[in-house]
Amino acid sequence: MTTPFNNNSRYKKSRYQQWYEALFGSKINSVLTIASLYFLYVTIPPMLNWAIFEANWLGSNASDCNSSGACWVYISVWWQQLLFGQYPSEELWRLVLCSGLFIILLTALILHKRLRAPLPKRLLLISTLLYPFIAFALMYGGFFGLAIVETRFWGGLFLTLVIAVVGITTSFPLGLLLALGRQSTLKIVRLFCIGFIELWRGVPLITVLFMASVMFPLFMPQGVNVDSLLRVLVGVSLFAAAYMAEIIRGGLQAIPKGQYEAAKATGLSYWQAMFMIILPQAITLVIPGIVSAFISLIKETTLVYIIGMFDFLGIVQFTASNSEWIRYTKEGYIFVGLVFWVICYSLSRYSRTLEQKPSNQH
Amino acid sequence: MKSLLSILNNTRIRSIGYQVITLSLVVLFFAFIINNASSNLVEQGIASGFDFLNSTTGFDIASSLIHYDSSSTYLRLFNAALLNTLLVSFISIIFATIIGFSVGIIRLSNHPIASRIAAAYVETLRNIPLLLQVFFWYFAVLQPLPSPRASIDFFNLVFLNNRGLHLPSPELSGHVGLFFSVVIISALLLLYWYKQSKKYRISKGRNRNKSWWYWRVIPLLAVSLAIYNAANIGVNWSLPELTGFNFEGGGVITPEFFALFIALSTYTGAYIAENVRSGIQSIDKGQVEAARAIGLSPFNIMRFIIIPNAMRVIIPPLTNQYLTLTKNSSLAAAIAYPDIVLVFAGTALNQTGQAVEILLMVMLVYLFISLVIALLMNIYNKHFLLIER
């Protein structure tokens, strides 16, 4: 005798049945199937036609784009500006070298534990600490006979990455101090830190950038002129530090109280306890949070266009002022969006894998 | 010497010392910048103080909810710009919530195609800068639309062109205020009665008689109808009409507003979808199984089990999204939507040069909005937490 109950475990649906059920199993699913198929039919073929089949791939100026599709000539004409802004062509090797060094350093930092013969830690530490200076020397020049390239020539993806990377790295120590200050028992320190964090978190980045560009010069002694990029970097770092502080605080709060008490009981001072016991654990916990803060910072750096800097997105706006290319900003947006997407998506996947790693810390 | 060391090692004294140092550093820093700022302002001949708020601006803005023209004061400008910021934030928040909840739920559905489309939507929009999306909608989608003379029209009532979306708008005549206050009072009364009957049901275990409802709703309807007649409400639709190079009459949604609104609501919608998804996923499977076991319908499972449970997880990040959206509405400055950053921190600042006062006001506005939204959401959150038994 077969009843639907005791045979359930042996009854296996064929793949066809599974698909049928998923697509038309219920009324709602049928409606969803029809709606989504229609949606795909309406969007995908015209998009592919525009972007690939009817697109213009070859040429050297806008008049080469004569079919109805996308004008990818735009990218081949403007790629240098999109990547490096107005940085002089004959000095571009410096930026390429810089990014090459950055990639090598990053790979070494991420993979050094998996090498058969691990790199000495001291070497890694020294090269990490040295890198910013080397990078600055290469980018700005003025050392070793390199010509000075002023920051107003910096632009494109290069500028975007400089602001984001400098912002996140400088915000880390600042945010750490703010997070510790917010948890401190010293009332004035705590109040100051809370006020600082909430002030920056409560206002949009754009007002911070406005501050950096119009208010900051007023605050400097007369005759002191601070480079506009530096002002933006200061603003972005302070802004990011407030967010970083909250992320690190989350990590600090996740550490069981016993750890604090045990550290105190062994006679460690506040700073010893923090740097030897609490922070190493807390920071490992918050690395995914830091990565997502970095992602938002990368996206938000595009705002510097509003105060007149030509970052990656700003260059597209710049090309729109060129009457020959004004019709092709769509291609520019899509290209820039794609690059941003690749960077941000891969970073977010990376942070997700970090989150999923089983932590056997405690 | 030894006593000095012991004083230095005394934790209380040290903690006071640290605080004194912090405080004096902060005071010194502010003294430094204020001193510099005042001497710089004198040097550049810029006035300080808030007197400028009472002088006339001399420039006009593109759209405003309250009456504003070039002879209005800066205070008026501030209010108009603030209202514009609130308007676009409020409408985008509503749509972002709708988009977020629908996409989040679709993403969790077992439907293979629809859930993947929802996932693609979320992953695409979240990983592209908002400013780029605003530019895309404004410069690549709305600007290339045809000119007013060649508008795309829908039934000769709604016209879409590069100056915006022109819609018919109602003009009410008669005692409008009286009518709307009656509508609001009736709605509140109905809500109150509903709550009362619910209380009754919970305490007595049965519903109120139908006549209980009749005795309340029918008189209310009668009174409302009488007042509606007395108020003599007339609706006059003003239709958009092409005169010369542009449309006149009717209402218009400007492309600046439209681009900002679409970008904000779709972008934040993607984030809200993720919050909704994780909120629903956080519900213990046993809850749903138990609900199914006692015979609740799928809709009732959603209504009584999943949503109340998930809301507790969803609300805190949702609040954050609302705050972020409001702050992100400042991207208006990039496409010339007359919000507080563009016209106040931008145009007014350039006109008066009073950077410190103006930026202070703008930042306080955002801080204030953040506080209010946080407060409202905390109240709502408490409401949901109280249900916990």
Boltz contact constraints between the chains, C-beta under 6 A:
constraints:
  - contact:
      token1: [A, 22]
      token2: [B, 112]
      max_distance: 6.0
  - contact:
      token1: [A, 29]
      token2: [B, 111]
      max_distance: 6.0
  - contact:
      token1: [A, 32]
      token2: [B, 111]
      max_distance: 6.0
  - contact:
      token1: [A, 32]
      token2: [B, 114]
      max_distance: 6.0
  - contact:
      token1: [A, 36]
      token2: [B, 113]
      max_distance: 6.0
  - contact:
      token1: [A, 36]
      token2: [B, 114]
      max_distance: 6.0
  - contact:
      token1: [A, 36]
      token2: [B, 117]
      max_distance: 6.0
  - contact:
      token1: [A, 186]
      token2: [B, 15]
      max_distance: 6.0
  - contact:
      token1: [A, 186]
      token2: [B, 18]
      max_distance: 6.0
  - contact:
      token1: [A, 186]
      token2: [B, 19]
      max_distance: 6.0
  - contact:
      token1: [A, 188]
      token2: [B, 19]
      max_distance: 6.0
  - contact:
      token1: [A, 188]
      token2: [B, 22]
      max_distance: 6.0
  - contact:
      token1: [A, 188]
      token2: [B, 23]
      max_distance: 6.0
  - contact:
      token1: [A, 189]
      token2: [B, 22]
      max_distance: 6.0
  - contact:
      token1: [A, 202]
      token2: [B, 366]
      max_distance: 6.0
  - contact:
      token1: [A, 202]
      token2: [B, 367]
      max_distance: 6.0
  - contact:
      token1: [A, 202]
      token2: [B, 370]
      max_distance: 6.0
  - contact:
      token1: [A, 203]
      token2: [B, 363]
      max_distance: 6.0
  - contact:
      token1: [A, 203]
      token2: [B, 366]
      max_distance: 6.0
  - contact:
      token1: [A, 204]
      token2: [B, 327]
      max_distance: 6.0
  - contact:
      token1: [A, 204]
      token2: [B, 330]
      max_distance: 6.0
  - contact:
      token1: [A, 206]
      token2: [B, 330]
      max_distance: 6.0
  - contact:
      token1: [A, 206]
      token2: [B, 341]
      max_distance: 6.0
  - contact:
      token1: [A, 207]
      token2: [B, 362]
      max_distance: 6.0
  - contact:
      token1: [A, 207]
      token2: [B, 363]
      max_distance: 6.0
  - contact:
      token1: [A, 210]
      token2: [B, 345]
      max_distance: 6.0
  - contact:
      token1: [A, 211]
      token2: [B, 359]
      max_distance: 6.0
  - contact:
      token1: [A, 214]
      token2: [B, 355]
      max_distance: 6.0
  - contact:
      token1: [A, 215]
      token2: [B, 355]
      max_distance: 6.0
  - contact:
      token1: [A, 215]
      token2: [B, 359]
      max_distance: 6.0
  - contact:
      token1: [A, 218]
      token2: [B, 37]
      max_distance: 6.0
  - contact:
      token1: [A, 218]
      token2: [B, 40]
      max_distance: 6.0
  - contact:
      token1: [A, 219]
      token2: [B, 33]
      max_distance: 6.0
  - contact:
      token1: [A, 219]
      token2: [B, 36]
      max_distance: 6.0
  - contact:
      token1: [A, 219]
      token2: [B, 37]
      max_distance: 6.0
  - contact:
      token1: [A, 221]
      token2: [B, 36]
      max_distance: 6.0
  - contact:
      token1: [A, 299]
      token2: [B, 129]
      max_distance: 6.0
  - contact:
      token1: [A, 302]
      token2: [B, 129]
      max_distance: 6.0
  - contact:
      token1: [A, 302]
      token2: [B, 131]
      max_distance: 6.0
  - contact:
      token1: [A, 306]
      token2: [B, 333]
      max_distance: 6.0
  - contact:
      token1: [A, 306]
      token2: [B, 334]
      max_distance: 6.0
  - contact:
      token1: [A, 313]
      token2: [B, 132]
      max_distance: 6.0
  - contact:
      token1: [A, 329]
      token2: [B, 139]
      max_distance: 6.0
  - contact:
      token1: [A, 329]
      token2: [B, 140]
      max_distance: 6.0
  - contact:
      token1: [A, 330]
      token2: [B, 140]
      max_distance: 6.0
  - contact:
      token1: [A, 333]
      token2: [B, 136]
      max_distance: 6.0
  - contact:
      token1: [A, 333]
      token2: [B, 140]
      max_distance: 6.0
  - contact:
      token1: [A, 337]
      token2: [B, 128]
      max_distance: 6.0
  - contact:
      token1: [A, 337]
      token2: [B, 132]
      max_distance: 6.0
  - contact:
      token1: [A, 340]
      token2: [B, 128]
      max_distance: 6.0
  - contact:
      token1: [A, 340]
      token2: [B, 129]
      max_distance: 6.0
  - contact:
      token1: [A, 341]
      token2: [B, 127]
      max_distance: 6.0
  - contact:
      token1: [A, 341]
      token2: [B, 128]
      max_distance: 6.0
  - contact:
      token1: [A, 344]
      token2: [B, 127]
      max_distance: 6.0
  - contact:
      token1: [A, 345]
      token2: [B, 127]
      max_distance: 6.0
